[in-house]
Amino acid sequence: MLSLVLPKGSLEKATMQLFDAADLTVQRTSDRDYRASIDDPRIDRVRVLRPQEIPTYLEQGLFDLGITGRDWITETDADVVSLGELKYSKATSNPVRVIMAVPDGAPWQSVSDLPEGVRISTEFPAMTKRFLDKHGVKATVVPSYGATEAKVPDIVDAIVDLTETGSSLRKNGLRILDTLLTSYTELVANRDAYEDAEKRAAMEDISLLLQGVIRARGKVLLKLNVAQADLRNVLDIMPAMASPTVTSLAGGESNAVESVVAKRGVNRLIPALKAAGAHDILEIPIAKIVD
């Protein structure tokens, strides 16, 4: 039913892991194979291509559904429908930023300080030109095809590039002058395909599964039993997404309690629950959380 295009490169591994956790495992003969398949009746064709190209291919109707970054949607100015952000990236769950950076020793403190004729290297020439025009800066924008940070200061005066943690910029003696865009990965669709009711339903199913995986990350399900006399002590320290579920056990003198909690800190929470009177405590991994 749907033709799907997924990103190759820095997002590739994280995307494949996401689809696997969503029970939509992407099957390929090797990591170098651009053709793939997913054993699901809603998906009949899968390709793995550079994220820079994906917005244009979706706009042109070569694919129905795809994953790419807001950065490349903005750069290409593609007319696509977003089904929402997928908050994951190659290193963290944080967004990436398209930033302008200059050498640490450069005198400029803002983009408006850049002198006429300044040379800027970037993989985002269209976005960069729009940004510079907005600030009235006349610059020479030099397209980059990789290793952008290495071109300062010998080849260019500044760069516009992606950063997730900022560590590579610091390593190369660069500081951020301004942020052009904050970008999450997004699930996006061809506009005509999205208007097809059957295809839209399939797209929304896939989105639901992917978002469910992302929402479950970093969380576990805690289940425990507690005597009625200790129930309030346990509930006072038991975190929850909404509120813990409490069920009376046979006999009426004990309760079963369960709650979804953050994995981080559970090593301190479980002993505290035990001290408060909880017993038979179970920690259970969660694959998906769907509203």
Buried (B, 14 or more C-beta within 10 A) or exposed (E): BBBBBBBBEBBBEBBBEBBEBBEBBBEBEEEEEEEBBBEBEBBEBBBBBBBBBBBBBBBEEBBBBBBBBBBBBBBBEBEBBEBEBBBBBBEEEEBBBBBBBBBEEBEBEEBEBBEEEBBBBBBBBEBBBBBBEEEEBEBEBBEBEEEBBEBBBEEBBBBBBBBBEBEEBEEBEBBBBBEBBEBBBBBBBBEEBBEBEEBBEBBBBBBBBBBBBBBBBEBBBBBBBBBBEBBEBBBEEBBBEEEBEBEEEEEEEBBBBBBBBEEEEBEEBBEBBEEBBBEEBEBEEBEBBEE
